[in-house]
Amino acid sequence: MTPRIRMPGFRRLTIVAALALPFVLTSCVDSAQSTVGSKDVSAEKIPGTVSPGTTLTVGAPDLKVALELSGQIDKLPFKVKWANISGGPQCSEAFRADALDICSAAEIPSINAHWTGLDTKLVAAKFRKDPIKNPIYELGIAPGADITPLADLRGKKIAYSPGQAQGALVLRILAEAGLTQEDVELVEIASTGDVYPTALGNRQVDAAPLGDVNIKRYLTKYGKDGGTTIRHGLRDDPAHLWALTESVSDAQKSAAIRELIIFWARAQIWIDQHPKEWVAGYYVKDQGLSREDGEYLVARAGHPDIPADWTAAIRRQQQTIDLLAKEQNREPFTADLLFDRRYEPVAAEAIAGEGTPS
């Protein structure tokens, strides 16, 4: 594993603590400046039709289920190999192994990919309507940590995963609170499974960003002991389809990706309009959650916002790049490099008239 960034106020989980937290993984954020030269594909024409023999390997398990439940999966005009992976670390590894064409991920993986020599493009963007009211994450507070306003984080131990969306959120929260890394102790723990709730419950960290059902489960398990969560008041909702530049550079694969985006956009609307079917078919049957947990997650998600114009999304991505570059000692770069704007109108046009584009 390559060396990691050493930052003031930053340490990894100690061996003793790691033994108490099974499955703790550290994020691999390479400190070497191996930034890739991003290929400009803007002038390459995407064919109007896709050959039925074209194959895409897609890492988006939730999309597969949505297409099955909505009866659309057999209507895809090309072949798909569904990979049971999603999210930055898994997708990055598969991209590097040339075993994946496109996947679903948040905003941070594409940034880290650029910094570590992996040439990729964002080809679709989805957000949440009223994202402050419907955040993905809340800041979990350990029993007895005595943190109410964000400024109370001063001097506290915070779980931090530099290669994941949760890590960038921690840096944003510190900036919002007027704090720096020097003012807190960042403890490197990758956010996998229930690692963060367990670290909070065992009081190995004072604060950690918790997402989705982990919020509910943490409060249920540790609330009686004084565990709480607080809203951070920041946007944390970017979601993307993320592809290898090599794939969007291939004529037939680029056409297949355009068609996949159309089905993806329509699937987001189907999910939004069929919450009961989605809870039963995805959260309960596919993910093994309880119906109550599924309903909780649907309520938290609010409604999708699929923009027809990526200008604001690129501006927010640039702010994230600049923040991470400053805090992780990286070279800043232009966010436009990460977006393949040939696909910019595709998703919104696919759902035109359904009231969700912005």
C-alpha positions in Angstrom: 0.0 0.0 0.0 1.3 3.4 -0.9 2.3 6.0 1.7 -0.5 8.2 3.0 -0.7 11.9 3.6 0.4 13.0 7.1 -1.6 16.0 8.3 -1.5 18.0 11.4 -4.1 16.8 14.0 -4.4 13.5 12.0 -3.7 10.0 13.1 -4.7 6.5 12.2 -6.7 4.3 14.6 -4.3 2.7 17.1 -3.7 -1.0 17.0 -5.6 -1.5 20.3 -8.6 0.3 18.9 -8.4 -1.5 15.6 -8.6 -4.8 17.4 -11.8 -3.6 19.0 -13.3 -2.8 15.6 -13.3 -5.7 13.3 -13.3 -5.0 9.6 -11.8 -1.5 10.0 -10.1 -0.5 6.8 -8.0 2.5 6.0 -8.5 4.5 2.9 -5.8 4.4 0.3 -5.1 8.0 -0.5 -1.8 8.2 -2.4 0.3 11.2 -1.3 2.3 11.0 -4.6 1.2 13.6 -7.2 0.3 11.1 -10.0 -2.4 13.3 -11.6 -3.5 11.9 -14.9 -3.8 13.9 -18.1 -7.5 13.8 -18.6 -8.5 13.1 -22.2 -10.8 15.6 -23.9 -13.6 13.7 -25.5 -15.9 16.6 -26.2 -15.3 16.6 -29.9 -15.9 12.8 -30.3 -19.3 12.0 -31.8 -21.6 9.6 -30.0 -23.3 7.4 -32.6 -27.1 7.9 -32.9 -27.8 4.2 -32.3 -26.1 1.4 -30.4 -25.3 -2.0 -31.7 -27.3 -4.7 -29.9 -24.0 -6.7 -29.5 -22.3 -4.0 -27.5 -21.6 -5.0 -23.9 -21.3 -2.7 -20.9 -20.1 -3.9 -17.5 -22.2 -1.8 -15.0 -21.7 -1.5 -11.2 -25.0 -0.2 -10.0 -26.9 -3.0 -8.1 -29.7 -0.6 -7.1 -30.3 0.3 -10.8 -30.5 -3.4 -11.7 -33.2 -3.9 -9.1 -35.1 -0.8 -10.2 -35.1 -1.9 -13.8 -36.3 -5.4 -12.8 -39.1 -4.0 -10.6 -40.2 -1.6 -13.2 -40.2 -4.1 -16.0 -37.6 -2.2 -18.0 -34.5 -4.4 -17.7 -35.2 -6.5 -20.8 -35.7 -3.4 -22.9 -32.1 -2.3 -22.7 -30.9 -2.1 -26.4 -27.5 -3.6 -25.6 -25.9 -6.3 -23.4 -25.2 -5.7 -19.8 -22.9 -7.5 -17.3 -24.1 -6.5 -13.9 -21.3 -6.2 -11.3 -22.3 -6.3 -7.7 -20.2 -3.3 -6.7 -20.8 0.4 -6.3 -19.1 3.3 -4.5 -15.7 4.8 -4.9 -13.2 2.2 -3.6 -14.8 -0.8 -5.3 -15.4 1.0 -8.6 -11.9 2.4 -8.7 -10.3 -1.0 -8.2 -12.5 -2.5 -10.9 -11.7 0.4 -13.3 -8.0 -0.1 -12.8 -8.4 -3.8 -13.5 -10.3 -3.0 -16.7 -13.3 -5.0 -15.3 -15.9 -2.2 -15.3 -17.2 0.4 -17.7 -19.5 2.5 -15.5 -20.8 2.6 -11.9 -22.7 4.7 -9.4 -20.7 6.8 -7.0 -20.7 10.1 -5.1 -18.4 13.1 -6.0 -15.2 12.3 -4.2 -14.1 9.1 -6.1 -13.7 10.9 -9.4 -11.5 13.5 -7.8 -9.3 11.0 -6.1 -9.1 9.0 -9.4 -7.7 12.1 -11.1 -5.1 12.5 -8.4 -4.0 8.9 -8.6 -3.7 8.5 -12.3 -7.1 7.1 -13.3 -8.8 8.8 -16.2 -12.6 8.8 -15.7 -15.6 10.9 -16.5 -18.9 11.8 -14.8 -21.7 11.1 -17.2 -24.9 11.7 -15.2 -25.8 13.7 -12.1 -28.5 13.5 -9.5 -29.2 15.5 -6.4 -31.9 15.8 -3.8 -34.6 18.4 -3.8 -34.3 20.5 -0.6 -30.9 18.9 0.3 -30.5 20.6 3.6 -33.8 19.2 4.8 -33.0 15.7 3.3 -29.2 15.1 4.0 -27.5 11.8 3.4 -25.4 12.2 6.6 -25.8 13.4 10.1 -22.9 13.9 12.5 -23.1 11.1 15.1 -22.0 12.2 18.6 -20.7 9.7 21.1 -22.3 9.4 24.6 -20.8 12.0 26.9 -19.0 13.9 24.1 -20.9 17.1 24.9 -21.1 18.4 21.3 -24.1 20.5 20.4 -23.1 23.3 18.1 -20.4 22.4 15.5 -18.0 24.7 17.3 -17.9 22.2 20.2 -15.9 19.9 17.9 -12.8 21.8 19.0 -10.4 19.4 20.7 -12.5 16.3 19.8 -11.6 13.1 18.1 -13.4 12.8 14.7 -13.6 9.7 12.5 -12.1 10.6 9.1 -11.8 8.7 5.8 -9.9 10.8 3.4 -10.8 8.8 0.3 -14.6 8.8 0.9 -17.4 11.3 0.8 -17.6 11.2 4.6 -14.0 12.5 4.7 -14.8 15.5 2.6 -17.8 16.2 4.6 -15.8 16.3 7.8 -13.5 18.9 6.3 -16.5 21.0 5.2 -18.0 20.7 8.7 -14.7 22.0 10.2 -14.7 24.9 7.8 -18.3 25.7 8.6 -17.5 25.7 12.3 -14.5 28.0 11.8 -12.1 25.2 12.8 -9.0 23.6 11.1 -7.4 20.2 11.4 -5.1 21.7 14.0 -8.1 22.2 16.3 -9.3 18.6 16.3 -7.9 15.1 16.2 -8.8 13.3 13.0 -8.7 9.5 13.4 -8.4 7.6 10.1 -11.1 4.9 9.9 -12.8 3.9 6.6 -16.6 4.1 6.8 -17.7 0.5 6.1 -20.7 -1.3 7.5 -21.3 -0.3 11.2 -17.8 0.7 11.9 -18.6 4.4 12.6 -21.6 3.7 14.9 -19.5 1.1 16.8 -16.6 3.5 17.2 -19.0 6.1 18.6 -20.7 3.7 20.9 -17.4 2.5 22.3 -16.3 6.2 22.7 -13.2 5.6 20.5 -14.1 8.8 18.7 -16.3 11.7 19.8 -17.9 12.4 16.4 -18.4 10.6 13.1 -20.6 11.2 10.0 -23.3 8.6 9.9 -25.3 7.9 6.7 -28.8 6.5 6.0 -29.9 3.6 8.2 -26.8 3.8 10.4 -28.4 7.0 11.8 -31.5 5.2 13.0 -29.6 2.2 14.3 -27.1 4.3 16.2 -29.8 6.2 18.0 -31.7 3.0 18.7 -28.7 1.2 20.2 -26.8 4.0 21.9 -29.4 6.8 22.4 -30.3 5.5 25.9 -26.6 6.0 26.8 -26.6 9.5 25.5 -25.6 9.0 21.9 -27.1 11.7 19.6 -26.8 13.1 16.1 -26.8 16.7 14.9 -27.5 18.1 11.5 -24.5 19.7 9.8 -26.6 22.1 7.6 -24.5 21.5 4.4 -25.2 19.9 1.0 -24.0 16.3 0.9 -26.2 14.9 -1.9 -24.2 14.6 -5.1 -24.7 11.2 -6.9 -23.3 10.3 -10.3 -22.9 7.7 -13.0 -19.1 7.5 -13.3 -17.4 5.9 -16.3 -13.9 5.1 -17.6 -12.7 7.6 -20.1 -11.6 4.7 -22.2 -15.3 3.5 -22.3 -16.8 6.9 -23.3 -14.1 7.1 -26.0 -15.2 3.9 -27.6 -17.9 4.7 -30.2 -20.3 1.9 -29.4 -19.8 1.9 -25.7 -20.4 5.7 -25.7 -23.8 5.1 -27.4 -24.6 2.3 -24.9 -23.8 4.7 -22.0 -26.1 7.3 -23.4 -28.9 4.7 -23.5 -28.1 3.5 -20.0 -28.4 7.1 -18.7 -31.9 7.3 -20.2 -32.9 4.1 -18.4 -31.2 5.3 -15.2 -33.0 8.6 -15.2 -36.4 7.0 -15.7 -35.6 4.5 -13.0 -35.0 7.4 -10.5 -38.5 8.6 -11.3 -40.0 5.2 -11.0 -38.4 4.7 -7.5 -39.7 8.1 -6.4 -43.2 7.3 -7.6 -43.4 3.7 -6.3 -42.0 3.9 -2.7 -43.9 0.8 -1.4 -42.6 -1.3 -4.3 -39.1 0.0 -3.8 -39.1 -0.7 -0.1 -40.4 -4.3 -0.6 -38.3 -5.1 -3.7 -35.0 -3.4 -2.9 -34.6 -2.6 0.8 -36.4 -5.7 2.1 -35.9 -8.4 -0.5 -32.6 -7.4 -2.0 -30.9 -5.7 0.9 -32.4 -7.7 3.8 -33.5 -4.7 5.7 -36.7 -4.4 7.7 -39.7 -2.7 6.2 -39.4 0.0 8.8 -35.8 0.6 7.9 -36.7 0.8 4.2 -39.5 3.3 4.9 -37.1 5.3 7.0 -34.6 5.5 4.1 -37.3 6.4 1.5 -38.5 9.2 3.8 -34.9 10.6 4.3 -34.2 10.6 0.5 -36.9 13.1 -0.3 -37.3 13.5 -4.1 -34.7 13.4 -6.9 -33.4 16.4 -8.7 -31.8 15.7 -12.1 -30.4 18.9 -13.6 -30.5 19.7 -17.3 -27.6 22.1 -16.8 -24.5 20.9 -14.9 -23.0 24.4 -14.4 -23.9 24.5 -10.7 -22.8 20.9 -10.2 -19.4 21.6 -11.7 -19.1 24.8 -9.5 -19.8 22.7 -6.4 -17.3 20.1 -7.6 -14.7 22.8 -8.0 -15.2 23.9 -4.5 -14.7 20.4 -3.2 -11.5 20.0 -5.3 -10.1 23.2 -4.0 -10.9 22.2 -0.4 -9.4 18.8 -0.7 -6.3 20.2 -2.5 -5.7 22.6 0.4 -6.4 20.2 3.2 -4.7 17.1 1.7 -1.7 18.8 0.1 -2.8 18.1 -3.5 -2.5 20.0 -6.8 -5.8 21.7 -7.6 -7.3 21.2 -11.1 -10.3 22.3 -13.1 -13.5 20.4 -12.3 -14.6 20.5 -16.0 -12.0 17.8 -16.7 -14.2 15.3 -14.8 -17.5 15.9 -16.6 -18.3 14.5 -20.0 -20.8 17.2 -21.0 -21.8 15.4 -24.2 -24.2 13.6 -21.8 -25.4 16.7 -20.0 -28.9 16.9 -21.4 -29.6 13.2 -21.7 -31.1 12.4 -18.3 -33.3 15.5 -18.1 -34.6 15.0 -21.6 -35.4 11.4 -20.8 -37.8 12.5 -18.0 -39.0 15.7 -19.5 -42.5 16.5 -18.4 -42.3 14.5 -15.2 -41.5 17.5 -13.0 -38.1 16.6 -11.7 -35.4 18.2 -13.8 -34.0 21.5 -12.7 
